[in-house]
Amino acid sequence: MNQESKIFLAGHRGLVGSAIHKNLLAKGYNNIITRTHAELELTNQAAVDEFFLQQKPEYVFLAAAKVGGIVANNTYRGDFIYTNLMIQNNVIHSSYVHGVKKLLFLGSTCIYPRLAPQPMPESCLLTGELEYTNEPYAIAKIAGIKLCESYNIQYGTNFLSVMPTNLYGPGDNFDLEKSHVLPALLRKLHLAKLLHHEDFEGIVKDLGVSSFEDAVPILDRFGVSKDVVEIWGSGKPRREFLWSEDMADACVFIMEHQDFSDLIKDKTREIRNTHINIGTGIDISIRDLAELLREVVGFPGDLRFNPDLPDGTYQKLTDVSKLNQLGWKYSTSLEQGLPRLYENYLGQP
């Protein structure tokens, strides 16, 4: 890519896409095409094909996806597999048809088996059973990897796939039901702090309700009180978290410096597992994460873990040796990122 290259960034408003957009602009890329959901429905094959025909992008970042935490993934299983498959199929196929020079497809480390070796290398893909709670989403993302690989092998395209670990950062989704564990925990702790300090007006504003009486059943539903915050599971599972702006830098770095052919070690053997993990290679227990967040937010109460609610996969630590060998490493620790995330949350309208 060069700074005048025509780049289509699909999903520019999400946590992932907005970070990539910011990174591209900071590095001087000045010909970035974006479309909102209202402007371009990516699940509509005809609309996507017409867009590529008219705009003729040279490079594509496919960051658009339907995403969520354990509750959302397990509840809206049909939505997650259908929407993600449709988005991927349409954008990747149109990129092939209309001669895109390079595409970067973004997935997730939930593609790996529930009992994958830790840390999880790219080579463990499809070697075991998936975690049930996010199986539909994982299957969609695996299909995206295989679509890119298959088009590369059959048609000579240059489509890359990256699998970021759990992300957090500016523009995160703090929905109490549908967000990932870190932003959901942060918001619950913030609400508990407001309740502890009897800031009822702040709670009403945060939840967007008419009165504190309307807020009470919501707080109860999500286990928030003035002295205790209830957290799903035992707190023992471990998770890895990456600041979204670090992830974006890795994505742009890969698009600038890597081609599909670079990722094939032996062209005489089966070509598989050409995707690249993006992460820190460091994880933390949910219990320790909650303690860190409590300190950042300033909630003086207790944390109560509910082992009757699901934990999800016990550990999901990525093996980032391939990415490190390519010349990239993360720069933002959790201790640096969490206060920034809280500032970002407090600054939301």
Order of alpha helices (4+ residues) and beta strands (2+ residues): beta-alpha-beta-alpha-beta-alpha-alpha-beta-alpha-beta-beta-alpha-alpha-alpha-beta-beta-beta-alpha-beta-beta-alpha-beta-beta-alpha-alpha
